[in-house]
Amino acid sequence: MRLKFNTFCNTYITSFTEEFRYAHTISLFRGSILIFLLLYAIQLLPVADAFLGPDNFMIPYYKSSNLILRPLNLLENPRFQHYYLWFLWGFIGCILAYFFLPFKRLWLILVYILLMNIYHKTAPLQNGGFSLLTIEFFMLLFVNENAVSIKNKYWRSFEITLSNFAFLAMRLQVIFLYLVASFYKLKGISWIDGTAFYYVLYNDMYAQPIISNAFIDNIFAIKAVSWFTLLFQLLFPFLVWLKKTKKIMIFAGVFFHLMIAWVMGIVDFGIIMILMYILFNSDDFN
């Protein structure tokens, strides 16, 4: 038994440092995220002055005296707010440059810097999905799907190892999100007794009148939605790793987040979470 365990560990470590098997997954994920951000920036253009400009109505949310973090928060500085369109158009331009020009990692770094400036300035309006996206984008900077083609064996091994660590961290970030969400749901009563969805229907900020009127008196539907949400978030962190149940969990997740986008109107959150499932689009599960 010990010999088999040692053999497994040696094989895994060797694979982790000499092979990156997720090139297609990362390319698809990165491209999808960038297209989403491009569309997000374009729809922000008509109202950019209200959110980013010198006369914006946003309450200062995030300020840092850290010299390293300060470049990620320039739009909180009144001196830079007059140039808000430079940030927004620069953001759009860097995304397009990534798709059509060389030096792709450089463009990704610039996209990240501009993304964080826009995110910090509009943070009071953002949701957990966009926060997750910024975290995943940062880790995405360390993934090099072409690392296997590096000639220097030491640098190649370092790049492959770093890419594997970053890719694993990106997956685990999604897992932790569901674990934390389900943990706090279990600490309350409404999700366990199946009444949580009822309170969502009565929330004026999110509920839509058509949906509320259709479900408000349907006790079975309210309990079914509440328990489905809790059960999905409890099971996803475990069953998504198994080959036999992975597709079921991803299908359930897509349905779940489309339901959030439709019922609660949090469309960007639903889209971002569905895009996260691309990270699990590989055949490495047991």
C-alpha positions in Angstrom: 0.0 0.0 0.0 2.8 2.4 0.9 4.6 1.6 -2.3 1.6 2.3 -4.4 1.0 5.6 -2.5 4.6 6.7 -3.1 4.4 5.7 -6.8 1.2 7.8 -7.1 2.8 10.8 -5.5 5.9 10.6 -7.7 3.7 10.2 -10.8 1.6 13.2 -9.8 4.5 15.4 -9.0 6.2 14.5 -12.2 3.1 15.3 -14.2 2.6 18.6 -12.2 6.1 19.8 -13.1 6.5 18.4 -16.6 3.0 18.5 -18.2 0.2 21.0 -18.6 -2.9 19.3 -19.9 -5.3 22.2 -19.8 -4.2 24.3 -22.8 -7.6 24.1 -24.6 -9.5 24.8 -21.4 -7.5 27.8 -20.5 -7.6 29.3 -24.0 -11.4 28.9 -24.1 -11.8 30.3 -20.6 -9.5 33.3 -21.2 -11.2 34.1 -24.5 -14.7 33.9 -23.0 -13.8 36.1 -20.0 -12.2 38.7 -22.3 -15.3 38.8 -24.6 -17.5 39.2 -21.6 -15.4 42.1 -20.3 -15.3 43.7 -23.8 -19.1 43.7 -23.9 -19.3 44.9 -20.3 -17.0 47.9 -21.2 -19.0 48.7 -24.3 -22.3 48.9 -22.4 -20.6 51.0 -19.8 -19.5 53.7 -22.3 -22.8 55.6 -22.5 -23.0 56.0 -18.7 -19.2 56.2 -18.1 -19.3 59.8 -16.9 -21.8 59.0 -14.2 -19.8 56.1 -12.8 -16.1 57.0 -13.5 -16.0 60.7 -14.4 -15.1 63.7 -12.2 -18.8 64.4 -11.5 -19.6 60.7 -10.7 -22.0 59.9 -8.0 -20.0 56.9 -6.6 -19.1 57.0 -2.9 -15.3 56.4 -2.5 -15.1 52.7 -1.7 -11.6 51.5 -1.8 -8.4 53.5 -1.1 -4.9 52.1 -0.5 -1.7 53.7 0.6 0.2 50.7 -0.6 2.5 51.7 -3.4 2.0 48.3 -5.1 -1.8 48.5 -5.0 -2.1 52.2 -5.8 -1.9 51.7 -9.6 -5.0 49.5 -9.3 -7.0 52.4 -7.8 -6.1 55.5 -9.8 -9.7 56.5 -10.5 -10.4 57.2 -6.9 -7.8 60.0 -7.3 -9.6 63.2 -8.6 -6.5 64.0 -10.7 -7.2 60.9 -12.8 -11.0 61.1 -13.0 -10.8 63.6 -15.9 -9.1 60.9 -17.9 -11.7 58.2 -17.2 -12.3 57.6 -20.9 -8.6 56.8 -21.4 -9.1 54.0 -18.9 -12.2 52.7 -20.5 -11.1 53.0 -24.1 -7.7 51.7 -23.1 -9.4 48.7 -21.5 -11.3 48.0 -24.7 -8.2 48.5 -26.8 -6.0 46.2 -24.7 -8.6 43.4 -25.0 -8.7 43.8 -28.8 -4.9 43.9 -28.9 -4.8 40.6 -27.0 -6.8 38.9 -29.8 -5.0 40.4 -32.7 -1.5 41.4 -31.7 1.6 39.6 -30.3 2.9 40.0 -26.7 -0.3 38.5 -25.3 0.8 38.3 -21.7 1.7 42.0 -21.7 -1.8 42.9 -23.0 -3.3 40.7 -20.3 -1.4 42.5 -17.6 -2.6 45.8 -18.9 -6.2 44.5 -19.1 -5.9 43.4 -15.5 -4.6 46.8 -14.3 -7.4 48.7 -16.1 -10.0 46.2 -15.0 -9.1 46.7 -11.3 -9.2 50.5 -11.7 -12.7 50.3 -13.2 -13.8 47.6 -10.7 -12.6 49.6 -7.6 -14.3 52.7 -8.8 -17.6 50.9 -9.4 -17.3 48.4 -6.5 -20.5 49.5 -4.6 -22.5 48.4 -7.7 -20.7 45.1 -8.2 -21.7 41.7 -7.0 -19.9 38.5 -5.9 -19.6 37.3 -9.5 -17.5 40.3 -10.6 -15.4 40.0 -7.5 -14.7 36.3 -8.3 -13.9 37.3 -11.9 -11.2 39.7 -10.7 -9.6 37.0 -8.5 -9.7 34.5 -11.3 -8.3 37.0 -13.8 -5.3 37.7 -11.5 -4.5 33.9 -11.3 -5.0 33.6 -15.0 -1.9 35.9 -15.5 0.3 33.1 -14.2 -1.0 30.4 -16.6 1.1 29.8 -19.7 -0.5 27.1 -21.8 2.5 27.1 -24.1 5.0 26.5 -21.4 5.8 23.0 -22.8 7.4 24.6 -25.8 10.0 26.5 -23.7 13.5 25.3 -24.6 15.3 25.9 -21.3 14.3 22.9 -19.2 14.5 24.7 -15.8 12.4 27.6 -17.0 10.0 25.2 -18.7 9.6 23.2 -15.5 9.0 26.4 -13.5 6.4 27.7 -16.0 4.6 24.4 -16.1 4.5 24.1 -12.3 3.3 27.7 -11.9 0.6 27.2 -14.5 -0.6 24.0 -12.9 -0.7 25.7 -9.4 -2.6 28.7 -10.8 -5.1 26.5 -12.7 -5.7 24.4 -9.6 -6.2 27.6 -7.5 -8.7 28.9 -10.0 -10.8 25.8 -9.7 -10.6 25.8 -6.0 -11.7 29.4 -5.8 -15.0 28.3 -7.4 -15.2 25.3 -5.0 -14.6 27.6 -2.0 -17.4 30.0 -3.1 -19.9 27.2 -3.0 -18.6 25.7 0.2 -18.8 29.1 2.0 -22.3 29.8 0.5 -23.7 26.5 1.6 -22.0 26.7 5.1 -23.8 30.0 5.8 -27.1 28.8 4.5 -26.9 25.8 6.9 -26.4 28.2 9.8 -29.8 29.7 9.2 -33.3 28.3 9.2 -35.0 29.5 6.0 -32.9 27.4 3.6 -33.4 24.3 5.7 -37.1 24.6 6.1 -37.5 25.6 2.4 -38.8 29.2 2.8 -35.8 31.1 1.6 -37.1 31.6 -1.9 -40.2 33.1 -0.5 -38.2 36.0 0.9 -36.4 36.5 -2.4 -39.8 36.9 -4.1 -40.6 39.7 -1.7 -37.3 41.5 -2.1 -38.1 44.7 -4.0 -34.5 45.1 -5.1 -34.3 41.8 -7.0 -37.7 40.3 -7.4 -39.7 40.8 -10.6 -43.5 41.2 -10.3 -44.3 38.6 -12.9 -42.2 36.0 -11.2 -43.4 36.9 -7.7 -47.0 36.7 -8.7 -46.5 33.4 -10.3 -44.7 31.7 -7.4 -45.7 33.5 -4.3 -48.6 31.2 -3.4 -47.0 28.0 -4.7 -45.5 26.4 -1.5 -44.2 23.4 -3.4 -42.3 25.5 -5.9 -40.9 27.7 -3.2 -39.6 24.8 -1.2 -38.3 23.0 -4.3 -36.2 26.0 -5.4 -34.9 26.6 -1.9 -33.8 23.0 -1.4 -32.4 22.6 -4.9 -30.2 25.7 -4.3 -29.0 24.4 -1.0 -28.4 20.8 -2.3 -26.6 22.0 -5.4 -24.2 24.2 -3.5 -23.5 21.4 -1.0 -22.8 18.8 -3.6 -21.0 20.7 -6.3 -17.7 21.0 -4.5 -17.5 17.2 -4.2 -19.3 15.7 -7.2 -17.8 18.0 -9.9 -14.5 16.1 -9.4 -16.0 12.8 -10.4 -16.2 11.9 -14.0 -19.6 10.2 -13.6 -21.3 13.2 -11.9 -19.3 16.1 -13.4 -21.7 16.8 -16.3 -24.7 16.5 -14.1 -23.4 19.1 -11.7 -22.3 21.5 -14.5 -25.8 21.1 -16.1 -27.4 21.8 -12.8 -25.1 24.8 -12.2 -26.0 26.3 -15.6 -29.7 25.9 -14.8 -29.2 27.3 -11.4 -27.4 30.5 -12.5 -29.8 31.0 -15.5 -32.6 30.9 -12.9 -30.8 33.6 -10.8 -30.3 35.7 -13.9 -34.0 35.3 -14.9 -35.7 35.4 -11.5 -33.5 37.9 -9.7 -32.3 39.9 -12.7 -28.6 39.6 -11.7 -27.6 38.7 -15.3 -23.9 39.5 -15.0 -23.5 37.2 -12.0 -25.3 34.4 -13.8 -23.1 34.7 -16.9 -19.9 35.0 -14.9 -20.7 31.8 -12.9 -21.6 29.9 -16.0 -18.3 30.9 -17.6 -16.5 29.6 -14.5 -17.6 26.1 -15.4 -15.3 26.2 -18.4 -12.5 25.5 -15.8 -13.9 22.1 -15.2 -14.2 21.3 -19.0 -11.4 18.7 -19.1 -11.0 15.0 -19.0 -8.6 14.8 -16.0 -11.3 13.6 -13.5 -11.2 10.1 -12.2 
